[in-house]
Amino acid sequence: MHIEGLRIETAEKEPTYSEDGIPEIRAGTKAVIRLFGTGITPDTLITFTDIPAERGTVCDKIKSNEFSVIQDFQIRTYETLLPFWLTIIIILVCLSFSALFSGLNLGLMAIDRTELKILVNTGTETEKKYARTIQPVRNHGNYLLCSILFSNVLVNSVFTIMLDELTSGIVAIICSTLAIVIFGEISPQAFCSRHGLFVGAKTIYLTKLTMLITFPLSYPISKLLDVILGEEIGNVYNRERLKELVKVTNEYNDLEKDEVNIIAGALELRKKSVADIMTRIEDVYMLNYNAVLDFETVSEIMKSGHKGHMAFVQRVNNEGEGDPFYEVIGLVTLEDVIEELIQAEIIDETDVFTDNRSKRKRQVRQKAPTDFTMFAEKKENQRIHISPQLTLAMFQYLSTTVDTFKPDIISEPILRRLLKQDIIYHVKVKSREKAKTDPAAIIYQQGKAVDYFVLILEGRVEVTVGKENMMFESGPFTYFGSQALTANIGIAESPTNANPQTVGSIQSVNLDSMLRHTFIPDYTVRAVTEVFYVKVKRSLYLAAKRASLLERRQKDSLPGQEQFDDEVEKVAISYIKKTKK
């Protein structure tokens, strides 16, 4: 027997070593010592001494008990159970299943049961198909979760063990960790977070098989979770959360801004009281009980703005020492309720300029309400006055029916100014027989040039047309001589080259005013009863047309309102003065 060396395998207390490398063990403690040498058999007895001696001499200075050899040191070889190629296949399959289960864990569990119900009813055809496929499995939330997690842990463990068969322990740990994190967790979860519905539907049979295989473990644990955590009912939104959900997803859904406001308004309507939306009583437009509903009063009502179905808002006033009483504090209309529902101001043709609560000017406004009170004003420069109703009717008729007075040619403010001029004429006729011979009854003479337009307001006129002297009668709101206002035939007083680009501009109006215009009617218009009519001369019409063009030009540069009014007045007055000269 020949001992080559020894090594301390284990000891009750960690051994120490001297400077020359000799191990030191505390006396009286147990230790396992591995001996290296030749000729050692299971029957060999070992003792220790502290007296050095030459090899081959008898050692009679024994200092310890005898110890038998437990087992001799041997080297053995073994082969793996599975071939290398099969091990690689199993590793790849396990990694694939790890990725699948990890993705399903996020993809299926992230799909809320409420969301699935919504997709079944409102999704696209593909989404409806996928949602109907997943819904029966997803309804067993905890059972599905336990099955997926058990399966995922199982394949990850098999993957690590099989990898350890190919490499050392540390390499297996590092490689398995990186592979599982990158290919088994991050990649599938990133994909399934966006396409979980598709993946879940396409792998539904594999999911059901997994649930069946893991049933003995998954089902009892899932029932325990159901008892502890309660039934899974999905996301439930209250009013505030539902309103906020619509707002924060507005960037990604297909809802218009108005639709979002309507939804928000409907959800908040229950919390509103009439005091929140009413018009305060001090802001309500009211009439005296004895007020007469004449033209001026009706005009004031229209100017103030329309209010629809309405109710007075009262509150119990118990302030002071007297008995409580009802106090009217405001007015609420059906329009106010609808505005609160749709979260927007309803702007109609007679609405007022400011909000009834905030007193701020409304940003969106299609057209300001017409101020009809101006038609009730007395015109000092008119020799003949007509009723405000007739003036309003004349304005509406000219601006909507007669092409030469429509707003695209003569603006409505300028037309109102024009109608304030001395353009009303009156023909007094005692009888029809005398009207036939009265020269004053003739408004238009056949074959005689004229430069004015006529609109009949009241009374009857007789019209004789052509060489055949065809006769017919006309009544109120028939007009004649619109051709006299447009330059269809004329001779220029000074040579001027008209540029086609100036048509419809101030230059074209200036050119038109330089022509000696001639309109010769082929008919005669004679009053047969008392007649009131409007007579607009061509010079006055051209002044209004020029003023309208200036108005549009100055509106583009946003002038001050007073400056704009002054300019329009100057243009109209200058043309009128030229006409009188």
BELWO-V883182 format. One line per field, one symbol per residue. psi: psi as a letter, one per 40 degrees, with the letter a starting at -180 (. if undefined). Layout:
psi->???
This chain:
psi->hhhdiihhdiidhhiiiadeehihihieiiihhhihaiehieehhhiiiehiiiheihhegheiihhihdiihihiiiiidiiddddddddddddddddddddddddddehidddddddddeiidddddddddddddddgddddddddddddddddddddddddddaidddddddddddddddecdddddddddfdddddddfddddddddddeddddddddddddddeiiheihhhaddddddddddeddeifhidddddddddddeddeiidddeihideehhiiideihgadddddddddeiihbhiiihiihhfiaeiiiihhheahhiddddddddefihhhaeeiidiiedeeihhdhhdhiihgeddeeihhdehdhiiidddddddddddeddhdeeidedhidddddddeeigehihhhhdidddddehdeehdhhhehiifiihhhdiaiihhhhidefhiiiiaifiiifddeeigdhihhdihhhhhdeeheidddddddeehghhhhifihhhheahhhihhhidddddddddddddddddddegiidddddddddddddddddddd.
